[in-house]
Amino acid sequence: MLTDYNPIEYLTKIQSLKYRAAKLPIIIVVVSFSINIIFKVDIVKYCALLGLIFYIFVLMCYRIKKQVPPENSDTVILSPIHGKIFQIDANTIKIKKHILEAADFRCSSRENVEIEFSKARLFRFENDCNMPGKLIGIFPYSVICIITIPKNYEIEVSPGEKVEAGETILAKHVSE
């Protein structure tokens, strides 16, 4: 069910974070229009336009996609973020998320998969990862995600490939 993967209380928290981040551009627009109406200064219209562009930027940074993971998500490792794979080593995958890509951070596996983030501003809603593909936090801006794959998994992706959070299979369990 979609609400299991995208809990309503988390979506409410994301909306709250988004509106908190959008306060400044809204204030810029309101003040610019007020100055233009009261003092008839036409140049502040451009400040209002910049405030509107900044507001749209904030909305883009805090958006998420409502995705449901593949059926057999118990035997795979899913991508925790949206982005592009830029490096694969022996058992690590590095994914780069750009600033305007969707912000969701999702559970990647039922197994204990080590995930590290560089220069990240993470809003985490829960620490335990109990359902692969479940929304557990957001990254509103750029981040590099480093995933350490266990030895009993085979990597299924290649560098340069775009991945979707909670949907793209990074590695599959290998029977021994």
OpenMM code with the backbone's topology and positions (N, CA, C; nanometers):
from openmm import Vec3, app, unit

residues = "MET LEU THR ASP TYR ASN PRO ILE GLU TYR LEU THR LYS ILE GLN SER LEU LYS TYR ARG ALA ALA LYS LEU PRO ILE ILE ILE VAL VAL VAL SER PHE SER ILE ASN ILE ILE PHE LYS VAL ASP ILE VAL LYS TYR CYS ALA LEU LEU GLY LEU ILE PHE TYR ILE PHE VAL LEU MET CYS TYR ARG ILE LYS LYS GLN VAL PRO PRO GLU ASN SER ASP THR VAL ILE LEU SER PRO ILE HIS GLY LYS ILE PHE GLN ILE ASP ALA ASN THR ILE LYS ILE LYS LYS HIS ILE LEU GLU ALA ALA ASP PHE ARG CYS SER SER ARG GLU ASN VAL GLU ILE GLU PHE SER LYS ALA ARG LEU PHE ARG PHE GLU ASN ASP CYS ASN MET PRO GLY LYS LEU ILE GLY ILE PHE PRO TYR SER VAL ILE CYS ILE ILE THR ILE PRO LYS ASN TYR GLU ILE GLU VAL SER PRO GLY GLU LYS VAL GLU ALA GLY GLU THR ILE LEU ALA LYS HIS VAL SER GLU".split()
positions = [
    Vec3(0.0845, -0.1186, 0.0000),
    Vec3(0.0000, 0.0000, 0.0000),
    Vec3(0.0885, 0.1242, 0.0000),
    Vec3(0.0483, 0.2258, -0.0738),
    Vec3(0.1299, 0.3454, -0.0932),
    Vec3(0.1564, 0.4202, 0.0375),
    Vec3(0.0595, 0.4226, 0.1304),
    Vec3(0.0806, 0.4954, 0.2561),
    Vec3(0.1805, 0.4257, 0.3474),
    Vec3(0.2059, 0.2957, 0.3266),
    Vec3(0.3096, 0.2278, 0.4038),
    Vec3(0.4484, 0.2770, 0.3632),
    Vec3(0.4661, 0.3061, 0.2353),
    Vec3(0.5953, 0.3506, 0.1837),
    Vec3(0.6137, 0.5018, 0.1949),
    Vec3(0.5041, 0.5755, 0.2023),
    Vec3(0.5060, 0.7215, 0.2131),
    Vec3(0.4148, 0.7634, 0.3282),
    Vec3(0.4562, 0.7438, 0.4551),
    Vec3(0.3678, 0.7728, 0.5680),
    Vec3(0.3209, 0.9178, 0.5702),
    Vec3(0.1939, 0.9362, 0.6018),
    Vec3(0.1319, 1.0686, 0.6019),
    Vec3(0.2036, 1.1636, 0.6973),
    Vec3(0.2438, 1.1144, 0.8150),
    Vec3(0.3094, 1.2041, 0.9110),
    Vec3(0.4434, 1.2540, 0.8581),
    Vec3(0.5133, 1.1731, 0.7766),
    Vec3(0.6394, 1.2174, 0.7178),
    Vec3(0.6146, 1.3204, 0.6084),
    Vec3(0.5104, 1.2990, 0.5288),
    Vec3(0.4763, 1.3963, 0.4248),
    Vec3(0.4374, 1.5296, 0.4874),
    Vec3(0.3710, 1.5256, 0.6018),
    Vec3(0.3347, 1.6480, 0.6740),
    Vec3(0.4603, 1.7194, 0.7239),
    Vec3(0.5580, 1.6430, 0.7752),
    Vec3(0.6839, 1.7030, 0.8210),
    Vec3(0.7597, 1.7667, 0.7048),
    Vec3(0.7569, 1.7025, 0.5889),
    Vec3(0.8251, 1.7582, 0.4714),
    Vec3(0.7603, 1.8891, 0.4307),
    Vec3(0.6277, 1.8949, 0.4330),
    Vec3(0.5583, 2.0195, 0.3996),
    Vec3(0.5966, 2.1292, 0.4983),
    Vec3(0.6052, 2.0954, 0.6253),
    Vec3(0.6442, 2.1924, 0.7273),
    Vec3(0.7856, 2.2450, 0.7025),
    Vec3(0.8791, 2.1543, 0.6716),
    Vec3(1.0166, 2.1961, 0.6411),
    Vec3(1.0214, 2.2838, 0.5170),
    Vec3(0.9424, 2.2490, 0.4172),
    Vec3(0.9405, 2.3258, 0.2927),
    Vec3(0.8886, 2.4673, 0.3178),
    Vec3(0.7811, 2.4808, 0.3936),
    Vec3(0.7256, 2.6136, 0.4199),
    Vec3(0.8171, 2.6959, 0.5087),
    Vec3(0.8897, 2.6304, 0.5997),
    Vec3(0.9862, 2.7025, 0.6821),
    Vec3(1.0994, 2.7576, 0.5945),
    Vec3(1.1447, 2.6780, 0.4969),
    Vec3(1.2514, 2.7223, 0.4069),
    Vec3(1.2021, 2.8287, 0.3096),
    Vec3(1.0718, 2.8326, 0.2820),
    Vec3(1.0163, 2.9269, 0.1847),
    Vec3(0.9788, 3.0613, 0.2470),
    Vec3(0.9999, 3.0798, 0.3759),
    Vec3(0.9633, 3.2068, 0.4413),
    Vec3(1.0374, 3.3256, 0.3801),
    Vec3(1.1682, 3.3114, 0.3621),
    Vec3(1.2485, 3.4229, 0.3112),
    Vec3(1.2042, 3.4682, 0.1720),
    Vec3(1.1876, 3.3780, 0.0744),
    Vec3(1.1427, 3.4269, -0.0558),
    Vec3(1.0038, 3.4902, -0.0523),
    Vec3(0.9155, 3.4406, 0.0328),
    Vec3(0.7823, 3.5009, 0.0441),
    Vec3(0.7929, 3.6411, 0.1023),
    Vec3(0.8769, 3.6581, 0.2032),
    Vec3(0.8978, 3.7912, 0.2629),
    Vec3(0.9555, 3.8872, 0.1587),
    Vec3(1.0510, 3.8394, 0.0780),
    Vec3(1.1101, 3.9246, -0.0268),
    Vec3(1.0029, 3.9720, -0.1243),
    Vec3(0.9158, 3.8819, -0.1669),
    Vec3(0.8097, 3.9184, -0.2622),
    Vec3(0.7133, 4.0189, -0.1999),
    Vec3(0.6677, 3.9939, -0.0776),
    Vec3(0.5709, 4.0825, -0.0119),
    Vec3(0.6308, 4.2209, 0.0122),
    Vec3(0.7520, 4.2258, 0.0624),
    Vec3(0.8165, 4.3550, 0.0896),
    Vec3(0.8415, 4.4316, -0.0410),
    Vec3(0.8847, 4.3614, -0.1451),
    Vec3(0.9099, 4.4284, -0.2735),
    Vec3(0.7829, 4.4887, -0.3308),
    Vec3(0.6744, 4.4136, -0.3291),
    Vec3(0.5481, 4.4677, -0.3798),
    Vec3(0.4977, 4.5819, -0.2930),
    Vec3(0.5165, 4.5712, -0.1615),
    Vec3(0.4732, 4.6794, -0.0713),
    Vec3(0.5509, 4.8074, -0.0998),
    Vec3(0.6812, 4.7957, -0.1156),
    Vec3(0.7637, 4.9135, -0.1466),
    Vec3(0.7229, 4.9730, -0.2809),
    Vec3(0.6935, 4.8879, -0.3776),
    Vec3(0.6520, 4.9374, -0.5087),
    Vec3(0.5184, 5.0113, -0.5008),
    Vec3(0.4248, 4.9604, -0.4236),
    Vec3(0.2932, 5.0243, -0.4126),
    Vec3(0.3023, 5.1544, -0.3341),
    Vec3(0.3755, 5.1536, -0.2223),
    Vec3(0.3814, 5.2720, -0.1356),
    Vec3(0.4687, 5.3823, -0.1944),
    Vec3(0.5902, 5.3469, -0.2398),
    Vec3(0.6863, 5.4477, -0.2831),
    Vec3(0.6979, 5.4609, -0.4346),
    Vec3(0.6266, 5.3802, -0.5093),
    Vec3(0.6286, 5.3838, -0.6564),
    Vec3(0.7702, 5.3685, -0.7137),
    Vec3(0.8459, 5.2771, -0.6558),
    Vec3(0.9806, 5.2466, -0.7031),
    Vec3(0.9708, 5.1223, -0.7900),
    Vec3(0.9904, 5.1404, -0.9200),
    Vec3(0.9710, 5.0290, -1.0125),
    Vec3(1.0814, 4.9230, -1.0074),
    Vec3(1.1997, 4.9594, -0.9641),
    Vec3(1.3114, 4.8651, -0.9654),
    Vec3(1.2910, 4.7489, -0.8689),
    Vec3(1.2089, 4.7687, -0.7646),
    Vec3(1.1885, 4.6605, -0.6677),
    Vec3(1.1025, 4.5479, -0.7253),
    Vec3(1.0417, 4.5701, -0.8406),
    Vec3(0.9682, 4.4624, -0.9073),
    Vec3(1.0641, 4.3481, -0.9414),
    Vec3(1.1874, 4.3841, -0.9720),
    Vec3(1.2872, 4.2817, -1.0037),
    Vec3(1.3256, 4.2019, -0.8793),
    Vec3(1.3257, 4.2665, -0.7643),
    Vec3(1.3495, 4.1938, -0.6392),
    Vec3(1.2365, 4.0940, -0.6146),
    Vec3(1.1135, 4.1347, -0.6448),
    Vec3(0.9994, 4.0438, -0.6299),
    Vec3(1.0146, 3.9247, -0.7242),
    Vec3(1.0612, 3.9510, -0.8454),
    Vec3(1.0828, 3.8427, -0.9408),
    Vec3(1.1911, 3.7468, -0.8904),
    Vec3(1.2994, 3.8003, -0.8355),
    Vec3(1.4043, 3.7156, -0.7775),
    Vec3(1.3503, 3.6341, -0.6595),
    Vec3(1.2661, 3.6950, -0.5766),
    Vec3(1.2044, 3.6239, -0.4658),
    Vec3(1.1165, 3.5103, -0.5142),
    Vec3(1.0428, 3.5339, -0.6238),
    Vec3(0.9581, 3.4293, -0.6816),
    Vec3(1.0422, 3.3136, -0.7359),
    Vec3(1.1522, 3.3458, -0.8024),
    Vec3(1.2425, 3.2419, -0.8537),
    Vec3(1.3022, 3.1626, -0.7379),
    Vec3(1.3410, 3.2304, -0.6308),
    Vec3(1.3952, 3.1645, -0.5125),
    Vec3(1.2901, 3.0732, -0.4495),
    Vec3(1.1646, 3.1163, -0.4457),
    Vec3(1.0544, 3.0360, -0.3923),
    Vec3(1.0362, 2.9076, -0.4741),
    Vec3(1.0386, 2.9190, -0.6049),
    Vec3(1.0255, 2.8016, -0.6925),
    Vec3(1.1435, 2.7065, -0.6708),
    Vec3(1.2626, 2.7604, -0.6529),
    Vec3(1.3819, 2.6793, -0.6241),
    Vec3(1.3634, 2.5992, -0.4952),
    Vec3(1.3120, 2.6631, -0.3901),
    Vec3(1.2879, 2.5940, -0.2626),
    Vec3(1.1859, 2.4823, -0.2812),
    Vec3(1.0797, 2.5084, -0.3561),
    Vec3(0.9793, 2.4048, -0.3809),
    Vec3(1.0400, 2.2857, -0.4540),
    Vec3(1.1287, 2.3107, -0.5498),
    Vec3(1.1934, 2.2029, -0.6242),
    Vec3(1.2874, 2.1215, -0.5338),
    Vec3(1.3553, 2.1876, -0.4423),
    Vec3(1.4506, 2.1179, -0.3546),
    Vec3(1.3822, 2.0254, -0.2553),
    Vec3(1.2600, 2.0539, -0.2167),
    Vec3(1.1909, 1.9756, -0.1150),
    Vec3(1.0861, 1.8801, -0.1723),
    Vec3(1.0885, 1.8529, -0.3004),
    Vec3(0.9872, 1.7637, -0.3565),
    Vec3(1.0298, 1.6189, -0.3429),
    Vec3(0.9301, 1.5299, -0.3312),
    Vec3(0.9568, 1.3869, -0.3249),
    Vec3(0.8709, 1.3173, -0.4292),
    Vec3(0.9093, 1.1945, -0.4623),
    Vec3(0.8307, 1.1124, -0.5536),
    Vec3(0.7666, 1.0016, -0.4710),
    Vec3(0.6423, 0.9729, -0.5005),
    Vec3(0.5697, 0.8694, -0.4264),
    Vec3(0.5832, 0.7382, -0.5007),
    Vec3(0.6849, 0.6612, -0.4648),
    Vec3(0.7150, 0.5386, -0.5365),
    Vec3(0.6917, 0.4154, -0.4506),
    Vec3(0.6611, 0.3075, -0.5189),
    Vec3(0.6447, 0.1781, -0.4537),
    Vec3(0.7568, 0.0877, -0.5059),
    Vec3(0.8291, 0.0196, -0.4162),
    Vec3(0.9427, -0.0633, -0.4596),
    Vec3(0.8993, -0.1881, -0.5351),
    Vec3(0.9945, -0.2561, -0.5991),
    Vec3(0.9628, -0.3811, -0.6687),
    Vec3(0.9078, -0.4870, -0.5725),
    Vec3(0.8395, -0.5855, -0.6282),
    Vec3(0.7747, -0.6906, -0.5482),
    Vec3(0.8719, -0.7696, -0.4614),
    Vec3(0.9847, -0.8099, -0.5167),
    Vec3(1.0798, -0.8952, -0.4437),
    Vec3(1.1860, -0.8128, -0.3719),
    Vec3(1.1471, -0.7093, -0.3007),
    Vec3(1.2430, -0.6178, -0.2404),
    Vec3(1.3141, -0.6748, -0.1178),
    Vec3(1.2799, -0.7971, -0.0748),
    Vec3(1.3485, -0.8564, 0.0402),
    Vec3(1.4857, -0.9125, 0.0051),
    Vec3(1.5080, -0.9485, -0.1203),
    Vec3(1.6354, -1.0100, -0.1602),
    Vec3(1.7231, -0.9154, -0.2415),
    Vec3(1.6904, -0.7866, -0.2410),
    Vec3(1.7675, -0.6891, -0.3179),
    Vec3(1.8040, -0.5701, -0.2298),
    Vec3(1.8991, -0.4909, -0.2791),
    Vec3(1.9330, -0.3633, -0.2167),
    Vec3(1.8884, -0.2553, -0.3139),
    Vec3(1.8002, -0.1676, -0.2662),
    Vec3(1.7462, -0.0601, -0.3489),
    Vec3(1.8263, 0.0678, -0.3289),
    Vec3(1.8183, 0.1571, -0.4252),
    Vec3(1.8853, 0.2859, -0.4137),
    Vec3(1.8181, 0.3682, -0.3039),
    Vec3(1.8960, 0.4259, -0.2115),
    Vec3(1.8352, 0.5058, -0.1054),
    Vec3(1.7998, 0.6486, -0.1495),
    Vec3(1.8629, 0.6980, -0.2573),
    Vec3(1.8365, 0.8346, -0.3039),
    Vec3(1.8230, 0.8365, -0.4562),
    Vec3(1.7701, 0.9472, -0.5075),
    Vec3(1.7676, 0.9711, -0.6512),
    Vec3(1.9038, 1.0265, -0.6907),
    Vec3(1.9505, 0.9947, -0.8094),
    Vec3(2.0778, 1.0494, -0.8529),
    Vec3(2.1389, 0.9689, -0.9653),
    Vec3(2.2694, 0.9828, -0.9763),
    Vec3(2.3442, 0.9171, -1.0833),
    Vec3(2.4652, 0.8477, -1.0215),
    Vec3(2.4882, 0.7232, -1.0609),
    Vec3(2.6033, 0.6486, -1.0103),
    Vec3(2.7288, 0.7024, -1.0777),
    Vec3(2.8240, 0.7452, -0.9966),
    Vec3(2.9461, 0.7976, -1.0586),
    Vec3(3.0691, 0.7139, -1.0294),
    Vec3(3.0584, 0.6162, -0.9374),
    Vec3(3.1746, 0.5307, -0.9119),
    Vec3(3.1294, 0.4005, -0.8463),
    Vec3(3.1900, 0.2908, -0.8932),
    Vec3(3.1671, 0.1596, -0.8313),
    Vec3(3.3039, 0.0975, -0.8058),
    Vec3(3.3298, 0.0651, -0.6792),
    Vec3(3.4529, -0.0047, -0.6426),
    Vec3(3.4170, -0.1501, -0.6151),
    Vec3(3.5048, -0.2232, -0.5478),
    Vec3(3.4835, -0.3661, -0.5223),
    Vec3(3.3476, -0.3944, -0.4594),
    Vec3(3.3168, -0.3277, -0.3495),
    Vec3(3.1879, -0.3503, -0.2853),
    Vec3(3.1204, -0.2203, -0.2411),
    Vec3(3.1560, -0.1093, -0.3038),
    Vec3(3.0908, 0.0183, -0.2733),
    Vec3(3.0349, 0.0824, -0.3997),
    Vec3(2.9245, 0.1490, -0.3818),
    Vec3(2.8605, 0.2243, -0.4902),
    Vec3(2.8469, 0.3679, -0.4425),
    Vec3(2.8886, 0.4639, -0.5263),
    Vec3(2.8755, 0.6057, -0.4936),
    Vec3(2.7723, 0.6674, -0.5868),
    Vec3(2.6730, 0.7324, -0.5266),
    Vec3(2.5653, 0.7979, -0.6012),
    Vec3(2.5690, 0.9470, -0.5701),
    Vec3(2.5625, 1.0293, -0.6743),
    Vec3(2.5595, 1.1745, -0.6565),
    Vec3(2.4193, 1.2251, -0.6852),
    Vec3(2.3624, 1.2946, -0.5869),
    Vec3(2.2307, 1.3580, -0.6025),
    Vec3(2.2531, 1.5067, -0.6246),
    Vec3(2.1986, 1.5579, -0.7342),
    Vec3(2.2093, 1.7005, -0.7626),
    Vec3(2.1002, 1.7766, -0.6890),
    Vec3(2.1152, 1.9039, -0.6797),
    Vec3(2.0294, 1.9875, -0.5967),
    Vec3(1.8822, 1.9865, -0.6401),
    Vec3(1.8537, 1.9718, -0.7682),
    Vec3(1.7151, 1.9778, -0.8135),
    Vec3(1.6501, 1.8409, -0.8320),
    Vec3(1.7190, 1.7338, -0.7946),
    Vec3(1.6566, 1.6013, -0.7998),
    Vec3(1.5698, 1.5823, -0.6762),
    Vec3(1.4756, 1.4902, -0.6844),
    Vec3(1.3834, 1.4654, -0.5735),
    Vec3(1.4609, 1.4385, -0.4449),
    Vec3(1.4047, 1.4807, -0.3331),
    Vec3(1.4771, 1.4831, -0.2060),
    Vec3(1.4613, 1.3587, -0.1203),
    Vec3(1.3806, 1.2606, -0.1620),
    Vec3(1.3539, 1.1492, -0.0706),
    Vec3(1.4769, 1.0640, -0.0406),
    Vec3(1.4812, 1.0206, 0.0850),
    Vec3(1.5798, 0.9241, 0.1332),
    Vec3(1.4987, 0.8042, 0.1796),
    Vec3(1.5223, 0.6888, 0.1167),
    Vec3(1.4401, 0.5709, 0.1410),
    Vec3(1.5239, 0.4550, 0.1949),
    Vec3(1.4569, 0.3659, 0.2647),
    Vec3(1.5192, 0.2448, 0.3176),
    Vec3(1.5652, 0.1592, 0.2002),
    Vec3(1.6876, 0.1100, 0.2038),
    Vec3(1.7408, 0.0361, 0.0893),
    Vec3(1.7284, -0.1155, 0.1028),
    Vec3(1.7261, -0.1665, 0.2239),
    Vec3(1.7232, -0.3128, 0.2412),
    Vec3(1.6856, -0.3476, 0.3842),
    Vec3(1.6337, -0.4705, 0.4021),
    Vec3(1.6076, -0.5201, 0.5378),
    Vec3(1.7386, -0.5538, 0.6081),
    Vec3(1.8390, -0.5911, 0.5309),
    Vec3(1.9703, -0.6212, 0.5880),
    Vec3(2.0373, -0.4920, 0.6317),
    Vec3(2.1380, -0.5070, 0.7155),
    Vec3(2.2114, -0.3920, 0.7645),
    Vec3(2.3146, -0.3488, 0.6599),
    Vec3(2.2771, -0.2570, 0.5732),
    Vec3(2.3649, -0.2057, 0.4690),
    Vec3(2.4224, -0.0733, 0.5186),
    Vec3(2.5547, -0.0608, 0.5102),
    Vec3(2.6209, 0.0615, 0.5566),
    Vec3(2.6068, 0.1712, 0.4510),
    Vec3(2.5490, 0.2849, 0.4928),
    Vec3(2.5295, 0.3995, 0.4032),
    Vec3(2.5907, 0.5219, 0.4689),
    Vec3(2.6771, 0.5909, 0.3942),
    Vec3(2.7409, 0.7135, 0.4428),
    Vec3(2.7054, 0.8272, 0.3482),
    Vec3(2.7061, 0.9494, 0.4013),
    Vec3(2.6752, 1.0665, 0.3206),
    Vec3(2.7834, 1.1718, 0.3410),
    Vec3(2.8181, 1.2405, 0.2326),
    Vec3(2.9145, 1.3490, 0.2432),
    Vec3(2.8418, 1.4814, 0.2319),
    Vec3(2.8870, 1.5768, 0.3111),
    Vec3(2.8324, 1.7127, 0.3130),
    Vec3(2.6797, 1.7154, 0.3000),
    Vec3(2.6164, 1.6429, 0.3874),
    Vec3(2.4719, 1.6257, 0.3755),
    Vec3(2.3956, 1.7060, 0.4799),
    Vec3(2.2826, 1.7568, 0.4371),
    Vec3(2.1859, 1.8156, 0.5286),
    Vec3(2.0661, 1.7218, 0.5257),
    Vec3(2.0648, 1.6287, 0.6192),
    Vec3(1.9640, 1.5232, 0.6225),
    Vec3(1.8590, 1.5539, 0.7278),
    Vec3(1.7338, 1.5425, 0.6882),
    Vec3(1.6231, 1.5459, 0.7826),
    Vec3(1.5725, 1.4021, 0.7912),
    Vec3(1.6089, 1.3343, 0.8997),
    Vec3(1.5743, 1.1922, 0.9151),
    Vec3(1.4507, 1.1810, 1.0037),
    Vec3(1.3528, 1.1011, 0.9592),
    Vec3(1.2290, 1.0849, 1.0341),
    Vec3(1.2311, 0.9601, 1.1213),
    Vec3(1.3079, 0.8594, 1.0841),
    Vec3(1.3221, 0.7396, 1.1664),
    Vec3(1.4599, 0.6788, 1.1432),
    Vec3(1.5086, 0.6063, 1.2439),
    Vec3(1.6416, 0.5464, 1.2354),
    Vec3(1.6383, 0.4017, 1.1897),
    Vec3(1.5342, 0.3300, 1.2267),
    Vec3(1.5244, 0.1885, 1.1901),
    Vec3(1.4685, 0.1744, 1.0493),
    Vec3(1.5279, 0.0834, 0.9770),
    Vec3(1.4882, 0.0581, 0.8392),
    Vec3(1.4188, -0.0776, 0.8344),
    Vec3(1.2858, -0.0794, 0.8370),
    Vec3(1.2144, -0.2056, 0.8477),
    Vec3(1.1443, -0.2495, 0.7190),
    Vec3(1.1330, -0.1606, 0.6199),
    Vec3(1.0635, -0.1946, 0.4968),
    Vec3(1.1364, -0.1300, 0.3784),
    Vec3(1.1989, -0.2104, 0.2897),
    Vec3(1.2695, -0.1530, 0.1751),
    Vec3(1.1775, -0.0653, 0.0900),
    Vec3(1.2252, 0.0552, 0.0593),
    Vec3(1.1477, 0.1494, -0.0208),
    Vec3(1.0704, 0.2500, 0.0607),
    Vec3(1.0695, 0.2349, 0.1933),
    Vec3(0.9930, 0.3261, 0.2790),
    Vec3(1.0660, 0.4593, 0.2944),
    Vec3(0.9920, 0.5683, 0.2889),
    Vec3(1.0465, 0.7021, 0.3082),
    Vec3(1.0908, 0.7161, 0.4532),
    Vec3(1.2198, 0.7481, 0.4752),
    Vec3(1.2699, 0.7637, 0.6118),
    Vec3(1.3375, 0.8987, 0.6347),
    Vec3(1.3451, 0.9817, 0.5310),
    Vec3(1.4048, 1.1134, 0.5471),
    Vec3(1.4125, 1.1859, 0.4142),
    Vec3(1.4695, 1.3080, 0.4172),
    Vec3(1.4886, 1.3839, 0.2934),
    Vec3(1.6253, 1.4531, 0.2939),
    Vec3(1.6775, 1.4721, 0.1737),
    Vec3(1.7968, 1.5526, 0.1474),
    Vec3(1.7531, 1.6640, 0.0537),
    Vec3(1.7304, 1.7846, 0.1024),
    Vec3(1.6825, 1.8891, 0.0127),
    Vec3(1.7875, 1.9424, -0.0849),
    Vec3(1.9141, 1.9171, -0.0611),
    Vec3(2.0179, 1.9730, -0.1468),
    Vec3(2.1093, 1.8626, -0.1990),
    Vec3(2.2236, 1.8982, -0.2552),
    Vec3(2.3165, 1.7999, -0.3129),
    Vec3(2.3782, 1.7113, -0.2053),
    Vec3(2.4107, 1.5875, -0.2457),
    Vec3(2.4736, 1.4945, -0.1537),
    Vec3(2.5414, 1.3837, -0.2338),
    Vec3(2.6449, 1.3247, -0.1743),
    Vec3(2.7067, 1.2050, -0.2310),
    Vec3(2.6805, 1.0927, -0.1315),
    Vec3(2.6227, 0.9847, -0.1808),
    Vec3(2.5849, 0.8696, -0.0994),
    Vec3(2.6803, 0.7544, -0.1294),
    Vec3(2.7408, 0.6967, -0.0257),
    Vec3(2.8329, 0.5840, -0.0405),
    Vec3(2.7690, 0.4623, 0.0257),
    Vec3(2.7389, 0.3604, -0.0541),
    Vec3(2.6719, 0.2405, -0.0062),
    Vec3(2.7701, 0.1250, -0.0096),
    Vec3(2.7889, 0.0590, 0.1036),
    Vec3(2.8752, -0.0587, 0.1109),
    Vec3(2.7867, -0.1823, 0.0970),
    Vec3(2.8120, -0.2582, -0.0095),
    Vec3(2.7320, -0.3764, -0.0416),
    Vec3(2.7934, -0.4980, 0.0287),
    Vec3(2.7121, -0.5803, 0.0994),
    Vec3(2.7655, -0.7026, 0.1611),
    Vec3(2.8202, -0.7995, 0.0563),
    Vec3(2.9068, -0.8888, 0.0991),
    Vec3(2.9744, -0.9813, 0.0073),
    Vec3(2.8793, -1.0789, -0.0615),
    Vec3(2.7680, -1.1131, -0.0001),
    Vec3(2.6758, -1.2091, -0.0592),
    Vec3(2.5756, -1.1454, -0.1559),
    Vec3(2.6075, -1.0248, -0.2065),
    Vec3(2.5243, -0.9549, -0.3050),
    Vec3(2.6060, -0.9271, -0.4304),
    Vec3(2.5397, -0.9281, -0.5444),
    Vec3(2.6043, -0.8989, -0.6721),
    Vec3(2.5507, -0.7648, -0.7234),
    Vec3(2.6413, -0.6745, -0.7578),
    Vec3(2.6035, -0.5407, -0.8040),
    Vec3(2.5379, -0.5497, -0.9418),
    Vec3(2.4252, -0.4812, -0.9588),
    Vec3(2.3446, -0.4887, -1.0807),
    Vec3(2.3470, -0.3598, -1.1641),
    Vec3(2.4176, -0.2572, -1.1207),
    Vec3(2.4182, -0.1281, -1.1906),
    Vec3(2.5583, -0.0967, -1.2416),
    Vec3(2.5670, 0.0064, -1.3236),
    Vec3(2.6962, 0.0468, -1.3779),
    Vec3(2.7126, 0.1985, -1.3651),
    Vec3(2.8369, 0.2487, -1.3696),
    Vec3(2.8594, 0.3930, -1.3589),
    Vec3(2.7877, 0.4694, -1.4702),
    Vec3(2.7356, 0.5863, -1.4357),
    Vec3(2.6642, 0.6700, -1.5313),
    Vec3(2.5152, 0.6438, -1.5349),
    Vec3(2.4704, 0.5395, -1.4693),
    Vec3(2.3288, 0.5037, -1.4698),
    Vec3(2.2508, 0.5910, -1.3703),
    Vec3(2.1319, 0.6356, -1.4107),
    Vec3(2.0451, 0.7114, -1.3204),
    Vec3(1.9676, 0.6137, -1.2335),
    Vec3(1.9527, 0.6484, -1.1051),
    Vec3(1.8810, 0.5621, -1.0118),
    Vec3(1.7682, 0.6399, -0.9440),
    Vec3(1.6631, 0.5673, -0.9081),
    Vec3(1.5471, 0.6247, -0.8402),
    Vec3(1.5427, 0.5682, -0.6980),
    Vec3(1.5179, 0.6539, -0.6009),
    Vec3(1.5133, 0.6117, -0.4610),
    Vec3(1.4010, 0.5121, -0.4375),
    Vec3(1.4348, 0.3999, -0.3741),
    Vec3(1.3357, 0.3003, -0.3389),
    Vec3(1.2801, 0.2216, -0.4553),
    Vec3(1.3384, 0.2369, -0.5734),
    Vec3(1.2857, 0.1695, -0.6923),
    Vec3(1.3935, 0.0953, -0.7699),
    Vec3(1.5088, 0.1581, -0.7921),
    Vec3(1.6175, 0.0984, -0.8703),
    Vec3(1.6915, -0.0062, -0.7852),
    Vec3(1.7104, -0.1240, -0.8425),
    Vec3(1.7827, -0.2319, -0.7749),
    Vec3(1.9321, -0.2114, -0.7954),
    Vec3(2.0063, -0.1932, -0.6842),
    Vec3(2.1513, -0.1760, -0.6916),
    Vec3(2.2233, -0.3109, -0.6893),
    Vec3(2.1729, -0.4026, -0.6080),
    Vec3(2.2380, -0.5337, -0.5945),
    Vec3(2.1340, -0.6395, -0.5595),
    Vec3(2.1629, -0.7641, -0.6050),
    Vec3(2.0742, -0.8775, -0.5760),
    Vec3(2.1497, -0.9803, -0.4926),
    Vec3(2.0753, -1.0478, -0.4061),
    Vec3(2.1318, -1.1520, -0.3210),
    Vec3(2.1737, -1.2706, -0.4066),
    Vec3(2.2925, -1.3241, -0.3808),
    Vec3(2.3440, -1.4388, -0.4544),
    Vec3(2.3342, -1.5609, -0.3650),
    Vec3(2.2722, -1.6662, -0.4135),
    Vec3(2.2614, -1.7905, -0.3368),
    Vec3(2.3956, -1.8615, -0.3362),
    Vec3(2.4341, -1.9115, -0.2214),
    Vec3(2.5632, -1.9794, -0.2127),
    Vec3(2.5475, -2.1259, -0.1888),
] * unit.nanometer
topology = app.Topology()
chain = topology.addChain("A")
for resn in residues:
    res = topology.addResidue(resn, chain)
    for name in ("N", "CA", "C"):
        topology.addAtom(name, app.Element.getBySymbol(name[0]), res)
